[in-house]
Amino acid sequence: MYVGALTLDILLGDVHSLKQKRSVVRPLVAELHRRFPGVAVAETGHLDLHRRAEVGIAVVSASAGNCKEVLDACERLVAFRPEIELLSARHRLYNDED
């Protein structure tokens, strides 16, 4: 069993309040859930900053390759959204022996 984790540090575009931030981050999280129903997605950091967001994504799979493939696809989906800038992406892979 493998667990893949992806942490995305995101800079939001023309956002001036936490309410506007929610209007960008919530649809992003919902789209990731919809496109990849087997992943867990949540806003995990920078909760008090209105132009920054951290999104965490996790997937469980029988193979390391499948974990990597799913997380890479999630990263691409986020990276190609025009209203945000992906500052960094950190991948981690755990297996049942860790």
N, CA, C and O of each residue as an XYZ file, in Angstrom:
392
protein
N       0.847     -1.174      0.000
C       0.000      0.000      0.000
C       0.896      1.241      0.000
O       1.910      1.286      0.696
N       0.515      2.224     -0.773
C       1.245      3.492     -0.864
C       0.287      4.649     -0.601
O      -0.871      4.632     -1.018
N       0.797      5.640      0.093
C       0.049      6.878      0.323
C       0.877      8.004     -0.276
O       2.034      8.205      0.095
N       0.277      8.732     -1.203
C       0.935      9.880     -1.814
C       0.338     11.160     -1.275
O      -0.878     11.279     -1.126
N       1.203     12.114     -0.984
C       0.755     13.413     -0.472
C       1.367     14.512     -1.316
O       2.541     14.454     -1.679
N       0.565     15.507     -1.622
C       0.991     16.653     -2.415
C       0.573     17.919     -1.675
O      -0.593     18.077     -1.313
N       1.520     18.809     -1.454
C       1.231     20.093     -0.824
C       1.517     21.187     -1.839
O       2.636     21.303     -2.340
N       0.499     21.994     -2.141
C       0.611     23.062     -3.125
C       0.566     24.415     -2.424
O      -0.357     24.696     -1.659
N       1.554     25.239     -2.686
C       1.574     26.610     -2.170
C       1.146     27.512     -3.320
O       1.790     27.543     -4.369
N       0.061     28.241     -3.116
C      -0.597     28.972     -4.196
C      -0.654     30.460     -3.879
O      -0.949     30.857     -2.752
N      -0.370     31.269     -4.881
C      -0.568     32.715     -4.797
C      -1.800     33.041     -5.625
O      -1.881     32.696     -6.804
N      -2.756     33.710     -4.994
C      -4.013     34.041     -5.667
C      -3.880     35.379     -6.375
O      -3.130     36.252     -5.936
N      -4.598     35.533     -7.453
C      -4.516     36.739     -8.268
C      -5.133     37.954     -7.607
O      -4.700     38.361     -6.529
N      -6.120     38.526     -8.229
C      -6.746     39.776     -7.787
C      -7.733     39.498     -6.652
O      -8.947     39.532     -6.854
N      -7.208     39.228     -5.474
C      -8.012     38.895     -4.303
C      -7.669     39.890     -3.198
O      -6.497     40.108     -2.888
N      -8.705     40.493     -2.605
C      -8.485     41.536     -1.612
C      -9.119     41.247     -0.260
O      -9.066     42.087      0.639
N      -9.718     40.073     -0.102
C     -10.336     39.734      1.176
C     -10.383     38.214      1.320
O     -10.193     37.472      0.356
N     -10.641     37.774      2.546
C     -10.770     36.336      2.780
C     -12.010     35.773      2.090
O     -12.033     34.610      1.688
N     -13.039     36.608      1.958
C     -14.255     36.170      1.258
C     -13.955     35.918     -0.217
O     -14.419     34.923     -0.773
N     -13.199     36.785     -0.853
C     -12.809     36.568     -2.252
C     -11.899     35.347     -2.363
O     -11.979     34.594     -3.334
N     -11.036     35.152     -1.369
C     -10.164     33.977     -1.374
C     -11.006     32.703     -1.389
O     -10.733     31.788     -2.165
N     -12.020     32.642     -0.540
C     -12.897     31.469     -0.500
C     -13.563     31.237     -1.846
O     -13.777     30.091     -2.245
N     -13.893     32.313     -2.549
C     -14.568     32.171     -3.850
C     -13.635     31.617     -4.921
O     -14.098     31.202     -5.984
N     -12.339     31.604     -4.662
C     -11.371     31.001     -5.583
C     -10.986     29.597     -5.119
O     -10.925     28.670     -5.927
N     -10.728     29.439     -3.822
C     -10.211     28.167     -3.299
C     -11.291     27.090     -3.265
O     -11.020     25.945     -3.625
N     -12.494     27.426     -2.846
C     -13.567     26.413     -2.773
C     -13.856     25.764     -4.124
O     -13.944     24.538     -4.190
N     -14.008     26.528     -5.199
C     -14.227     25.879     -6.499
C     -13.031     25.021     -6.939
O     -13.212     23.994     -7.595
N     -11.829     25.436     -6.583
C     -10.642     24.652     -6.913
C     -10.683     23.302     -6.200
O     -10.456     22.263     -6.821
N     -10.968     23.315     -4.911
C     -11.064     22.075     -4.137
C     -12.193     21.203     -4.680
O     -12.035     19.988     -4.792
N     -13.323     21.807     -5.015
C     -14.463     21.060     -5.553
C     -14.124     20.427     -6.903
O     -14.514     19.290     -7.171
N     -13.404     21.152     -7.747
C     -13.029     20.604     -9.049
C     -12.070     19.428     -8.889
O     -12.190     18.432     -9.603
N     -11.127     19.529     -7.966
C     -10.217     18.404     -7.715
C     -10.989     17.184     -7.226
O     -10.710     16.063     -7.652
N     -11.963     17.392     -6.332
C     -12.815     16.281     -5.871
C     -13.594     15.667     -7.022
O     -13.707     14.445     -7.120
N     -14.129     16.508     -7.888
C     -14.951     16.030     -9.000
C     -14.120     15.282    -10.036
O     -14.527     14.216    -10.499
N     -12.970     15.822    -10.402
C     -12.135     15.210    -11.439
C     -11.384     13.976    -10.953
O     -11.092     13.067    -11.730
N     -11.072     13.956     -9.644
C     -10.328     12.842     -9.061
C     -11.067     12.361     -7.807
O     -10.693     12.721     -6.690
N     -12.111     11.553     -7.987
C     -12.960     11.191     -6.839
C     -12.250     10.359     -5.776
O     -12.749     10.259     -4.655
N     -11.110      9.765     -6.086
C     -10.401      8.942     -5.108
C      -9.416      9.696     -4.242
O      -8.721      9.075     -3.437
N      -9.326     11.015     -4.374
C      -8.354     11.779     -3.590
C      -9.046     12.552     -2.478
O     -10.234     12.865     -2.558
N      -8.280     12.849     -1.447
C      -8.737     13.738     -0.380
C      -8.079     15.093     -0.617
O      -6.877     15.170     -0.870
N      -8.868     16.157     -0.535
C      -8.372     17.507     -0.813
C      -8.878     18.445      0.276
O     -10.035     18.367      0.689
N      -7.993     19.337      0.740
C      -8.400     20.328      1.742
C      -7.466     21.522      1.689
O      -6.298     21.400      1.319
N      -7.993     22.670      2.063
C      -7.130     23.834      2.276
C      -6.464     23.616      3.630
O      -7.144     23.471      4.645
N      -5.129     23.593      3.644
C      -4.410     23.181      4.845
C      -3.529     24.254      5.460
O      -3.002     24.044      6.553
N      -3.349     25.383      4.812
C      -2.468     26.391      5.379
C      -2.741     27.771      4.838
O      -3.537     27.949      3.915
N      -2.067     28.754      5.425
C      -2.226     30.173      5.075
C      -3.687     30.602      5.204
O      -4.189     31.375      4.389
N      -4.353     30.103      6.216
C      -5.787     30.346      6.356
C      -6.128     31.795      6.653
O      -7.235     32.244      6.358
N      -5.189     32.534      7.233
C      -5.473     33.925      7.591
C      -4.923     34.926      6.581
O      -5.068     36.133      6.774
N      -4.298     34.454      5.516
C      -3.775     35.341      4.471
C      -4.723     35.331      3.280
O      -5.166     34.267      2.847
N      -5.037     36.505      2.749
C      -6.033     36.538      1.677
C      -5.457     36.288      0.285
O      -6.225     35.981     -0.627
N      -4.150     36.402      0.076
C      -3.587     36.165     -1.265
C      -2.818     34.861     -1.377
O      -2.309     34.537     -2.450
N      -2.723     34.108     -0.290
C      -1.988     32.848     -0.298
C      -2.901     31.724      0.157
O      -3.818     31.933      0.952
N      -2.639     30.530     -0.357
C      -3.377     29.349      0.079
C      -2.442     28.151     -0.006
O      -1.555     28.092     -0.857
N      -2.658     27.213      0.881
C      -1.963     25.934      0.812
C      -3.047     24.871      0.689
O      -3.981     24.818      1.489
N      -2.906     24.032     -0.323
C      -3.871     22.962     -0.559
C      -3.138     21.638     -0.424
O      -2.080     21.435     -1.020
N      -3.715     20.740      0.368
C      -3.158     19.410      0.552
C      -4.005     18.383     -0.172
O      -5.234     18.425     -0.128
N      -3.328     17.458     -0.841
C      -4.004     16.401     -1.600
C      -3.368     15.082     -1.207
O      -2.144     14.988     -1.119
N      -4.185     14.057     -0.968
C      -3.675     12.738     -0.604
C      -4.398     11.669     -1.404
O      -5.580     11.798     -1.723
N      -3.656     10.602     -1.724
C      -4.225      9.476     -2.454
C      -3.617      8.188     -1.909
O      -2.446      8.161     -1.532
N      -4.411      7.127     -1.869
C      -3.952      5.805     -1.445
C      -4.076      4.882     -2.644
O      -5.085      4.885     -3.349
N      -3.010      4.076     -2.867
C      -3.006      3.196     -4.034
C      -2.170      1.957     -3.740
O      -1.391      1.915     -2.788
N      -2.357      0.951     -4.588
C      -1.568     -0.274     -4.476
C      -0.183     -0.117     -5.081
O       0.709     -0.913     -4.790
N       0.014      0.903     -5.922
C       1.322      1.078     -6.559
C       1.813      2.512     -6.416
O       1.029      3.461     -6.389
N       3.128      2.640     -6.325
C       3.740      3.961     -6.224
C       3.528      4.749     -7.510
O       3.318      5.962     -7.475
N       3.583      4.055     -8.649
C       3.396      4.718     -9.936
C       2.036      5.364    -10.074
O       1.918      6.470    -10.601
N       1.001      4.675     -9.598
C      -0.346      5.235     -9.684
C      -0.476      6.467     -8.782
O      -1.093      7.459     -9.169
N       0.103      6.401     -7.589
C       0.080      7.577     -6.697
C       0.706      8.773     -7.388
O       0.134      9.863     -7.402
N       1.885      8.567     -7.962
C       2.594      9.652     -8.630
C       1.799     10.194     -9.807
O       1.734     11.407    -10.008
N       1.199      9.310    -10.580
C       0.416      9.722    -11.747
C      -0.774     10.595    -11.342
O      -1.023     11.628    -11.963
N      -1.500     10.191    -10.317
C      -2.674     10.944     -9.860
C      -2.257     12.303     -9.303
O      -2.882     13.318     -9.611
N      -1.201     12.325     -8.484
C      -0.766     13.587     -7.902
C      -0.209     14.532     -8.961
O      -0.417     15.742     -8.872
N       0.493     14.004     -9.958
C       0.976     14.846    -11.064
C      -0.194     15.461    -11.830
O      -0.144     16.628    -12.215
N      -1.242     14.675    -12.047
C      -2.421     15.198    -12.746
C      -3.104     16.290    -11.929
O      -3.560     17.288    -12.488
N      -3.178     16.112    -10.625
C      -3.755     17.148     -9.750
C      -2.921     18.425     -9.810
O      -3.462     19.528     -9.889
N      -1.612     18.265     -9.774
C      -0.731     19.435     -9.843
C      -0.907     20.179    -11.160
O      -0.957     21.409    -11.174
N      -1.001     19.448    -12.262
C      -1.208     20.096    -13.570
C      -2.530     20.854    -13.620
O      -2.595     21.963    -14.152
N      -3.577     20.260    -13.067
C      -4.880     20.929    -13.070
C      -4.788     22.272    -12.354
O      -5.336     23.268    -12.827
N      -4.102     22.303    -11.222
C      -3.967     23.546    -10.455
C      -3.048     24.530    -11.177
O      -3.334     25.726    -11.230
N      -1.949     24.028    -11.729
C      -0.955     24.900    -12.357
C      -1.499     25.631    -13.574
O      -1.059     26.741    -13.872
N      -2.451     25.028    -14.285
C      -2.969     25.646    -15.501
C      -4.168     26.548    -15.278
O      -4.752     27.044    -16.241
N      -4.545     26.769    -14.027
C      -5.647     27.714    -13.769
C      -5.115     29.128    -13.872
O      -4.116     29.457    -13.232
N      -5.766     29.980    -14.669
C      -5.215     31.313    -14.927
C      -5.299     32.275    -13.745
O      -4.524     33.230    -13.681
N      -6.209     32.051    -12.819
C      -6.402     33.009    -11.731
C      -5.460     32.793    -10.550
O      -5.477     33.564     -9.591
N      -4.630     31.734    -10.619
C      -3.700     31.471     -9.529
C      -2.305     31.203    -10.076
O      -2.124     30.858    -11.244
N      -1.315     31.373     -9.184
C       0.070     31.064     -9.526
C       0.565     30.002     -8.553
O       0.517     30.195     -7.338
N       1.034     28.894     -9.084
C       1.556     27.816     -8.250
C       2.991     28.154     -7.867
O       3.879     28.161     -8.720
N       3.220     28.435     -6.587
C       4.550     28.819     -6.113
C       5.445     27.606     -5.883
O       6.626     27.626     -6.230
N       4.882     26.550     -5.297
C       5.660     25.338     -5.075
C       4.737     24.144     -4.926
O       3.568     24.269     -4.562
N       5.299     22.987     -5.218
C       4.579     21.723     -5.067
C       5.535     20.727     -4.426
O       6.638     20.503     -4.925
N       5.109     20.134     -3.324
C       5.946     19.173     -2.619
C       5.259     17.811     -2.619
O       4.173     17.652     -2.063
N       5.904     16.833     -3.249
C       5.396     15.467     -3.319
C       6.059     14.626     -2.234
O       7.255     14.761     -1.976
N       5.276     13.760     -1.603
C       5.812     12.776     -0.664
C       5.114     11.455     -0.910
O       3.928     11.416     -1.235
N       5.852     10.382     -0.753
C       5.305      9.047     -0.960
C       5.658      8.195      0.238
O       6.826      8.113      0.618
N       4.673      7.565      0.834
C       4.873      6.695      1.982
C       4.392      5.303      1.606
O       3.424      5.151      0.860
N       5.080      4.281      2.132
C       4.571      2.928      1.945
C       4.327      2.308      3.317
O       4.634      2.925      4.337
N       3.787      1.115      3.353
C       3.407      0.501      4.639
C       4.611      0.088      5.466
O       4.440     -0.373      6.595
N       5.814      0.237      4.950
C       7.014     -0.082      5.708
C       7.645      1.144      6.336
O       8.603      1.008      7.098
N       7.145      2.341      6.045
C       7.695      3.589      6.615
C       7.267      3.761      8.048
O       7.631      4.748      8.687
